[in-house]
Amino acid sequence: MAKAPSAGAARQKVHFQQRVTLDDGMGNETSDQTIFTDAAEFIPLRGGEGVQAARLTGIQPYVCAVPMPRALWRLIGRVDARSGVVYAITAPPVNTDQKNAWLDIMVTQGRAS
C-alpha cells in the first residue's frame, strides 16, 4: 500500500501559477501570474518503460502531493519557489485519499509548459 502524504513530507515551497498575458504598463507583455503559494512533496516516478524513455529524453516525471486548497482547479503551471524549476502539469489532479485532504498531480520537469 502506498504511503499516505503527511505535512512533514511537504518540504518544497511551490508557486501555483496561471498563464495570463498582462500589460506591464510599458508596452510589454508579461505572463505567469502567481495565484498562491503552498507546500508540496515531489515524488519521482520509477520503473516502467514510459518513465525510462522519458528520462532518456531529459524529462523527469513526478507525482506532486499538495494539500487540497480551493483554488487548485485553476492551475496550469507551477514553479518550485526555492529552486526556480518549472514543472508542467500533465494530468488533472487526483484525490487519491478520497478525504479531500491531499491531491496528487502528475507533473514533468524538462518539458515546455
DSSP file (Angstrom, degrees, kcal/mol; ACC not computed):
  #  RESIDUE AA STRUCTURE BP1 BP2  ACC     N-H-->O    O-->H-N    N-H-->O    O-->H-N    TCO  KAPPA ALPHA  PHI   PSI    X-CA   Y-CA   Z-CA
    1    1 A M              0   0    0      0, 0.0     2,-0.1     0, 0.0     3,-0.1   0.000 360.0 360.0 360.0 141.1    0.0    0.0    0.0
    2    2 A A        -     0   0    0      1,-0.1     2,-0.3     0, 0.0     0, 0.0  -0.355 360.0-106.0 -69.8 146.5    1.2    3.5   -0.8
    3    3 A K        -     0   0    0      1,-0.1    -1,-0.1    -2,-0.1     0, 0.0  -0.556  35.1-120.0 -74.1 133.0    2.4    5.7    2.0
    4    4 A A        -     0   0    0     -2,-0.3    -1,-0.1     1,-0.1     2,-0.0  -0.483  31.6-107.3 -72.2 140.8   -0.1    8.5    2.8
    5    5 A P        -     0   0    0      0, 0.0     2,-0.3     0, 0.0    -1,-0.1  -0.340  36.8-163.5 -66.7 150.8    1.3   12.0    2.4
    6    6 A S    >>  -     0   0    0      1,-0.1     3,-0.9    -2,-0.0     4,-0.7  -0.928  31.8-115.1-132.8 159.4    2.0   14.0    5.6
    7    7 A A  G >4 S+     0   0    0     -2,-0.3     3,-0.6     1,-0.2    -1,-0.1   0.827 114.7  58.8 -63.4 -31.5    2.5   17.7    6.3
    8    8 A G  G 34 S+     0   0    0      1,-0.2    -1,-0.2     3,-0.0     0, 0.0   0.765 101.6  54.2 -69.4 -25.0    6.1   16.9    7.4
    9    9 A A  G <4 S+     0   0    0     -3,-0.9     2,-1.9     1,-0.1    -1,-0.2   0.641  83.2  90.8 -83.2 -14.6    7.0   15.5    4.0
   10   10 A A    <<  +     0   0    0     -4,-0.7    31,-0.3    -3,-0.6    -1,-0.1  -0.560  47.4 146.7 -82.1  79.6    5.8   18.6    2.1
   11   11 A R        +     0   0    0     -2,-1.9     2,-0.3    28,-0.1    -1,-0.2   0.624  40.5  85.2 -94.7 -15.6    9.2   20.2    2.2
   12   12 A Q  E     -A   40   0A   0     28,-2.1    28,-2.5    -3,-0.2     2,-0.5  -0.691  68.5-141.0 -91.7 141.2    9.1   22.1   -1.1
   13   13 A K  E     -A   39   0A   0     -2,-0.3    68,-2.2    26,-0.2    69,-0.7  -0.888  25.8-168.6 -99.3 126.9    7.6   25.5   -1.5
   14   14 A V  E     -AB  38  80A   0     24,-3.2    24,-2.4    -2,-0.5     2,-0.6  -0.950  20.0-143.4-126.1 134.0    5.7   25.9   -4.7
   15   15 A H  E     -AB  37  79A   0     64,-3.1    64,-2.1    -2,-0.4     2,-0.6  -0.852  18.0-147.2 -89.6 123.1    4.1   28.8   -6.6
   16   16 A F  E     -AB  36  78A   0     20,-3.0    19,-3.0    -2,-0.6    20,-1.2  -0.834  26.6-173.7 -90.6 122.7    0.9   27.9   -8.3
   17   17 A Q  E     -AB  34  77A   0     60,-2.2    60,-1.8    -2,-0.6    59,-1.8  -0.840  23.7-152.3-123.8 154.5    0.6   29.9  -11.4
   18   18 A Q  E     -A   33   0A   0     15,-2.4    15,-1.9    -2,-0.3     2,-0.6  -0.992  29.9-118.6-123.0 131.9   -1.9   30.6  -14.2
   19   19 A R        +     0   0    0     -2,-0.4     2,-0.3    13,-0.2    12,-0.1  -0.590  49.2 154.7 -75.7 115.2   -0.7   31.6  -17.6
   20   20 A V        -     0   0    0     -2,-0.6     2,-0.6     2,-0.0    12,-0.3  -0.989  41.1-130.3-138.5 144.0   -2.1   35.0  -18.4
   21   21 A T        +     0   0    0     -2,-0.3     2,-0.3    10,-0.2    10,-0.2  -0.882  34.9 177.1 -98.3 119.3   -0.9   37.7  -20.7
   22   22 A L  E     -H   30   0B   0      8,-2.8     8,-2.8    -2,-0.6     2,-0.4  -0.896  31.4-121.0-122.3 149.6   -0.8   41.1  -18.9
   23   23 A D  E     -H   29   0B   0     -2,-0.3     6,-0.2     6,-0.2    -2,-0.0  -0.773  15.0-154.2 -86.8 131.0    0.4   44.5  -20.0
   24   24 A D        -     0   0    0      4,-2.3    -1,-0.1    -2,-0.4     5,-0.1   0.397  43.6-107.1 -88.2   4.8    3.2   45.8  -17.7
   25   25 A G  S    S+     0   0    0      3,-0.3     4,-0.1     1,-0.0    -2,-0.1   0.316 109.6  78.3  89.8  -9.1    2.4   49.5  -18.4
   26   26 A M  S    S-     0   0    0      2,-0.2     3,-0.1     0, 0.0    -3,-0.0   0.229 118.2 -92.3-113.3  10.2    5.5   50.0  -20.6
   27   27 A G  S    S+     0   0    0      1,-0.4     2,-0.2     0, 0.0    -4,-0.0   0.459  92.8 114.6  92.3   1.6    4.1   48.3  -23.7
   28   28 A N        -     0   0    0      0, 0.0    -4,-2.3     0, 0.0     2,-0.4  -0.666  60.3-129.3-102.2 160.1    5.5   44.9  -22.9
   29   29 A E  E     -H   23   0B   0     -2,-0.2     2,-0.3    -6,-0.2    -6,-0.2  -0.903  21.5-172.9-109.9 138.6    3.6   41.7  -22.1
   30   30 A T  E     -H   22   0B   0     -8,-2.8    -8,-2.8    -2,-0.4     2,-0.2  -0.823   4.6-171.3-120.9 164.6    4.3   39.5  -19.1
   31   31 A S        +     0   0    0     -2,-0.3   -10,-0.2   -10,-0.2   -12,-0.1  -0.820  46.4  66.2-144.0-176.9    2.8   36.1  -18.2
   32   32 A D        -     0   0    0    -12,-0.3     2,-0.4    -2,-0.2   -13,-0.2   0.994  57.6-160.9  61.1  72.1    2.6   33.5  -15.4
   33   33 A Q  E     -A   18   0A   0    -15,-1.9   -15,-2.4    -3,-0.1     2,-0.4  -0.696  17.8-124.5 -82.3 128.5    0.6   35.2  -12.7
   34   34 A T  E     -A   17   0A   0     -2,-0.4   -17,-0.3   -17,-0.2     3,-0.1  -0.618  25.3-176.5 -77.2 126.5    1.1   33.6   -9.3
   35   35 A I  E     -     0   0A   0    -19,-3.0     2,-0.3    -2,-0.4    -1,-0.2   0.900  64.2 -32.3 -86.8 -49.8   -2.3   32.6   -7.7
   36   36 A F  E     -A   16   0A   0    -20,-1.2   -20,-3.0    35,-0.0     2,-0.4  -0.973  53.6-121.8-162.3 168.6   -1.0   31.3   -4.4
   37   37 A T  E     +A   15   0A   0     -2,-0.3     2,-0.3   -22,-0.2   -22,-0.2  -0.953  35.2 160.0-121.1 138.8    2.0   29.6   -2.8
   38   38 A D  E     -A   14   0A   0    -24,-2.4   -24,-3.2    -2,-0.4     2,-0.2  -0.934  40.0 -93.5-149.8 169.5    1.8   26.3   -0.8
   39   39 A A  E     +A   13   0A   0     -2,-0.3     2,-0.3   -26,-0.2   -26,-0.2  -0.599  44.0 175.4 -86.3 151.0    3.9   23.4    0.4
   40   40 A A  E     -A   12   0A   0    -28,-2.5   -28,-2.1    -2,-0.2     2,-0.5  -0.978  28.1-133.9-151.7 160.6    4.2   20.3   -1.7
   41   41 A E  E     -C   65   0A   0     24,-2.2    24,-2.8    -2,-0.3     2,-0.6  -0.989  18.0-152.9-119.0 125.4    6.0   16.9   -1.8
   42   42 A F  E     -C   64   0A   0     -2,-0.5    22,-0.2    22,-0.2   -31,-0.1  -0.882  10.4-172.2-100.7 122.4    7.6   15.8   -5.1
   43   43 A I  E     -C   63   0A   0     20,-2.8    20,-2.5    -2,-0.6     2,-0.1  -0.949  19.6-135.8-115.2 110.7    7.9   12.1   -5.6
   44   44 A P  E     -C   62   0A   0      0, 0.0    18,-0.3     0, 0.0     2,-0.2  -0.409  21.6-120.4 -67.2 139.4    9.9   11.0   -8.7
   45   45 A L        -     0   0    0     16,-2.2     2,-0.3    -2,-0.1     3,-0.0  -0.543  32.4-163.8 -77.5 145.9    8.3    8.2  -10.7
   46   46 A R        +     0   0    0     -2,-0.2     5,-0.1     6,-0.0     6,-0.1  -0.815  41.2   6.4-125.7 165.5   10.3    5.0  -11.1
   47   47 A G        +     0   0    0     -2,-0.3     4,-0.3     4,-0.1     5,-0.2   0.029  69.7 106.3  62.2-168.9   10.3    1.9  -13.3
   48   48 A G  S  > S-     0   0    0      3,-0.2     4,-2.1     2,-0.1     5,-0.2   0.536  74.1-105.4  70.9 139.5    8.0    1.5  -16.3
   49   49 A E  H  > S+     0   0    0      1,-0.2     4,-2.3     2,-0.2     5,-0.2   0.880 119.0  52.6 -64.7 -39.5    9.1    1.6  -19.9
   50   50 A G  H  > S+     0   0    0      2,-0.2     4,-2.0     1,-0.2    -1,-0.2   0.875 109.2  49.2 -65.5 -38.0    7.4    5.0  -20.4
   51   51 A V  H  > S+     0   0    0     -4,-0.3     4,-2.0     2,-0.2    -2,-0.2   0.914 111.9  48.3 -67.9 -43.3    9.2    6.6  -17.4
   52   52 A Q  H  X S+     0   0    0     -4,-2.1     4,-1.7     1,-0.2    -2,-0.2   0.901 111.8  49.7 -63.8 -40.9   12.6    5.2  -18.6
   53   53 A A  H  X S+     0   0    0     -4,-2.3     4,-1.0     1,-0.2    -1,-0.2   0.890 109.4  52.0 -65.0 -39.0   12.0    6.5  -22.1
   54   54 A A  H  <>S+     0   0    0     -4,-2.0     5,-2.8     1,-0.2     3,-0.5   0.894 107.2  52.7 -64.6 -39.4   11.1   10.0  -20.7
   55   55 A R  H ><5S+     0   0    0     -4,-2.0     3,-1.5     1,-0.2    -1,-0.2   0.873 103.8  56.8 -64.3 -36.2   14.3   10.1  -18.7
   56   56 A L  H 3<5S+     0   0    0     -4,-1.7    -1,-0.2     1,-0.3    -2,-0.2   0.783 107.0  49.5 -66.2 -25.6   16.4    9.3  -21.8
   57   57 A T  T 3<5S-     0   0    0     -4,-1.0    -1,-0.3    -3,-0.5    -2,-0.2   0.351 125.8-101.5 -93.5   5.8   14.8   12.4  -23.5
   58   58 A G  T < 5S+     0   0    0     -3,-1.5     2,-0.5     1,-0.3    -3,-0.2   0.642  83.3 125.1  88.0  15.5   15.6   14.6  -20.5
   59   59 A I      < -     0   0    0     -5,-2.8    -1,-0.3    -6,-0.1    51,-0.2  -0.940  41.3-164.0-112.3 124.7   12.1   14.6  -19.0
   60   60 A Q  E     - D   0 109A   0     49,-2.2    49,-2.2    -2,-0.5     2,-0.3  -0.925  10.4-149.2-109.2 113.5   11.6   13.5  -15.4
   61   61 A P  E     + D   0 108A   0      0, 0.0   -16,-2.2     0, 0.0     2,-0.3  -0.605  19.9 179.8 -81.3 143.1    8.0   12.7  -14.3
   62   62 A Y  E     -CD  44 107A   0     45,-3.2    45,-2.3    -2,-0.3     2,-0.5  -0.915  29.5-132.4-132.2 158.1    6.9   13.3  -10.7
   63   63 A V  E     -CD  43 106A   0    -20,-2.5   -20,-2.8    -2,-0.3     2,-0.6  -0.987  25.8-155.3-106.7 125.7    3.8   13.0   -8.6
   64   64 A C  E     -CD  42 105A   0     41,-3.1    41,-2.2    -2,-0.5     2,-0.6  -0.905   3.0-159.1-105.8 114.5    3.3   16.2   -6.7
   65   65 A A  E     +CD  41 104A   0    -24,-2.8   -24,-2.2    -2,-0.6    39,-0.2  -0.842  19.9 169.9 -96.8 121.8    1.3   15.8   -3.5
   66   66 A V  E     - D   0 103A   0     37,-2.4    37,-2.8    -2,-0.6   -26,-0.1  -0.949  40.0-101.4-129.7 148.8   -0.3   19.0   -2.2
   67   67 A P  E     - D   0 102A   0      0, 0.0    35,-0.3     0, 0.0    34,-0.1  -0.417  52.3 -98.4 -63.1 148.0   -2.8   19.8    0.5
   68   68 A M        +     0   0    0     33,-2.0     2,-0.2    32,-0.1    34,-0.1  -0.583  49.4 177.9 -77.8 101.1   -6.3   20.5   -1.1
   69   69 A P    >   -     0   0    0      0, 0.0     3,-0.7     0, 0.0     4,-0.2  -0.556  37.3-117.1 -93.6 168.3   -6.9   24.2   -1.5
   70   70 A R  G >  S+     0   0    0      1,-0.2     3,-0.5    -2,-0.2    -2,-0.0   0.841 109.6  50.2 -73.5 -33.3  -10.0   25.7   -3.1
   71   71 A A  G >  S+     0   0    0      1,-0.2     3,-1.6     2,-0.1    -1,-0.2   0.363  78.8 102.4 -89.6   7.1   -8.2   27.4   -6.0
   72   72 A L  G X   +     0   0    0     -3,-0.7     3,-1.6     1,-0.3    -1,-0.2   0.799  68.0  66.9 -64.5 -30.6   -6.3   24.4   -7.2
   73   73 A W  G <  S+     0   0    0     -3,-0.5    -1,-0.3     1,-0.3    -2,-0.1   0.658  92.8  63.1 -66.5 -14.4   -8.6   23.5  -10.1
   74   74 A R  G <  S+     0   0    0     -3,-1.6    -1,-0.3   -56,-0.0    -2,-0.2   0.368  78.6 121.3 -90.3   5.6   -7.5   26.8  -11.9
   75   75 A L    <   +     0   0    0     -3,-1.6   -57,-0.2     1,-0.2     3,-0.1  -0.371  25.4 162.1 -77.7 147.0   -3.8   25.8  -12.2
   76   76 A I        +     0   0    0    -59,-1.8    13,-0.8     1,-0.5     2,-0.3   0.597  69.3   7.6-123.0 -43.9   -2.0   25.5  -15.5
   77   77 A G  E     -BE  17  88A   0    -60,-1.8   -60,-2.2    11,-0.1    -1,-0.5  -0.868  60.0-153.8-135.8 169.3    1.7   25.6  -14.5
   78   78 A R  E     -BE  16  87A   0      9,-1.6     9,-2.2    -2,-0.3     2,-0.4  -0.987   1.5-156.9-145.0 152.7    3.8   25.6  -11.3
   79   79 A V  E     -BE  15  86A   0    -64,-2.1   -64,-3.1    -2,-0.3     2,-0.7  -0.999  25.2-124.4-131.4 131.4    7.3   26.8  -10.2
   80   80 A D  E  >  -B   14   0A   0      5,-3.0     4,-2.6    -2,-0.4     5,-0.3  -0.674  24.0-151.2 -72.5 116.3    9.3   25.4   -7.3
   81   81 A A  T  4 S+     0   0    0    -68,-2.2    -1,-0.2    -2,-0.7   -67,-0.2   0.746  87.9  46.2 -67.4 -25.5    9.9   28.6   -5.4
   82   82 A R  T  4 S+     0   0    0    -69,-0.7    -1,-0.2     1,-0.1   -68,-0.1   0.882 126.1  24.1 -87.0 -39.5   13.2   27.6   -3.9
   83   83 A S  T  4 S-     0   0    0      2,-0.1    -2,-0.2     0, 0.0     3,-0.1   0.645  94.4-128.5-101.7 -16.1   15.0   26.2   -6.9
   84   84 A G     <  +     0   0    0     -4,-2.6     2,-0.3     1,-0.3    -3,-0.1   0.564  53.6 152.1  80.0   8.6   13.2   28.0   -9.7
   85   85 A V        -     0   0    0     -5,-0.3    -5,-3.0    -6,-0.1     2,-0.5  -0.555  39.0-139.2 -75.5 134.2   12.4   24.8  -11.6
   86   86 A V  E     -E   79   0A   0     -2,-0.3    24,-0.6    -7,-0.2     2,-0.4  -0.833  15.8-163.6 -96.7 129.0    9.3   24.9  -13.7
   87   87 A Y  E     -EF  78 109A   0     -9,-2.2    -9,-1.6    -2,-0.5     2,-0.5  -0.927  10.6-141.8-111.5 135.4    7.1   21.8  -13.7
   88   88 A A  E     -EF  77 108A   0     20,-2.5    20,-2.1    -2,-0.4     2,-0.5  -0.841  17.6-128.2 -96.1 129.9    4.4   21.2  -16.4
   89   89 A I  E     + F   0 107A   0    -13,-0.8    18,-0.3    -2,-0.5    17,-0.0  -0.669  29.8 176.3 -77.0 123.0    1.1   19.7  -15.2
   90   90 A T        +     0   0    0     16,-2.7    17,-0.2    -2,-0.5    -1,-0.1   0.540  61.5  27.8-108.2  -9.9    0.5   16.7  -17.5
   91   91 A A  S    S-     0   0    0     15,-1.1    15,-0.3     3,-0.0    -1,-0.2  -0.988  89.3 -92.8-147.8 153.4   -2.6   15.2  -15.9
   92   92 A P        -     0   0    0      0, 0.0    14,-0.3     0, 0.0    -2,-0.1  -0.261  56.0 -86.2 -63.9 154.3   -5.6   16.5  -13.9
   93   93 A P        -     0   0    0      0, 0.0     2,-0.4     0, 0.0    12,-0.2  -0.311  43.2-151.1 -60.5 144.0   -5.3   16.5  -10.1
   94   94 A V  B     -G  104   0A   0     10,-2.5    10,-2.8    -3,-0.1     2,-1.4  -0.974  12.8-141.6-122.7 132.3   -6.5   13.2   -8.5
   95   95 A N    >   +     0   0    0     -2,-0.4     3,-0.6     8,-0.2     8,-0.2  -0.691  31.8 168.9 -89.6  83.3   -8.0   12.9   -5.0
   96   96 A T  T 3  S+     0   0    0     -2,-1.4    -1,-0.2     1,-0.2     7,-0.1   0.795  71.3  50.1 -74.0 -29.1   -6.2    9.6   -4.1
   97   97 A D  T 3  S-     0   0    0      5,-0.5    -1,-0.2    -3,-0.2     6,-0.1   0.589  94.6-140.7 -86.2  -7.7   -7.1    9.5   -0.4
   98   98 A Q  S <  S+     0   0    0     -3,-0.6    -2,-0.1     4,-0.2    -3,-0.0   0.717  81.2  94.6  57.3  24.0  -10.8   10.2   -1.0
   99   99 A K  S    S-     0   0    0      3,-0.2    -1,-0.1     0, 0.0    -3,-0.1   0.284  95.4-118.8-122.1   6.3  -10.9   12.5    2.0
  100  100 A N  S    S+     0   0    0      2,-0.2     3,-0.1     1,-0.1   -32,-0.1   0.821  86.7 109.4  56.5  34.3  -10.3   15.8    0.2
  101  101 A A  S    S+     0   0    0      1,-0.3   -33,-2.0   -34,-0.1     2,-0.3   0.786  77.9  20.4-102.5 -39.9   -7.1   16.3    2.2
  102  102 A W  E     -D   67   0A   0    -35,-0.3    -5,-0.5   -34,-0.1     2,-0.4  -0.962  60.7-154.4-133.4 147.6   -4.4   15.8   -0.5
  103  103 A L  E     -D   66   0A   0    -37,-2.8   -37,-2.4    -2,-0.3     2,-0.5  -0.964   9.7-147.3-118.2 140.6   -4.3   15.9   -4.2
  104  104 A D  E     -DG  65  94A   0    -10,-2.8   -10,-2.5    -2,-0.4     2,-0.4  -0.934  17.4-171.4-104.8 128.1   -1.8   14.1   -6.4
  105  105 A I  E     -D   64   0A   0    -41,-2.2   -41,-3.1    -2,-0.5     2,-0.6  -0.977  20.6-134.0-122.5 128.7   -0.8   15.9   -9.6
  106  106 A M  E     +D   63   0A   0     -2,-0.4   -16,-2.7   -15,-0.3   -15,-1.1  -0.728  37.5 169.5 -81.5 120.6    1.3   14.3  -12.4
  107  107 A V  E     -DF  62  89A   0    -45,-2.3   -45,-3.2    -2,-0.6     2,-0.4  -0.891  21.7-148.5-129.1 159.3    4.0   16.9  -13.4
  108  108 A T  E     -DF  61  88A   0    -20,-2.1   -20,-2.5    -2,-0.3     2,-0.4  -0.978   4.3-148.7-129.6 145.8    7.1   16.7  -15.5
  109  109 A Q  E    S+DF  60  87A   0    -49,-2.2   -49,-2.2    -2,-0.4   -22,-0.1  -0.927  81.6  31.3-108.5 134.7   10.4   18.6  -15.3
  110  110 A G  S    S+     0   0    0    -24,-0.6     2,-0.4    -2,-0.4    -1,-0.2   0.428  91.9 104.4 102.2  -0.5   12.2   19.4  -18.5
  111  111 A R  S    S-     0   0    0     -3,-0.2    -1,-0.4   -25,-0.2     2,-0.1  -0.913  79.1-104.5-113.5 141.3    9.3   19.8  -20.9
  112  112 A A              0   0    0     -2,-0.4   -25,-0.0     1,-0.1   -24,-0.0  -0.411 360.0 360.0 -62.8 134.0    8.0   23.1  -22.1
  113  113 A S              0   0    0     -2,-0.1    -1,-0.1   -25,-0.0   -24,-0.1   0.434 360.0 360.0 -98.9 360.0    4.8   24.1  -20.3
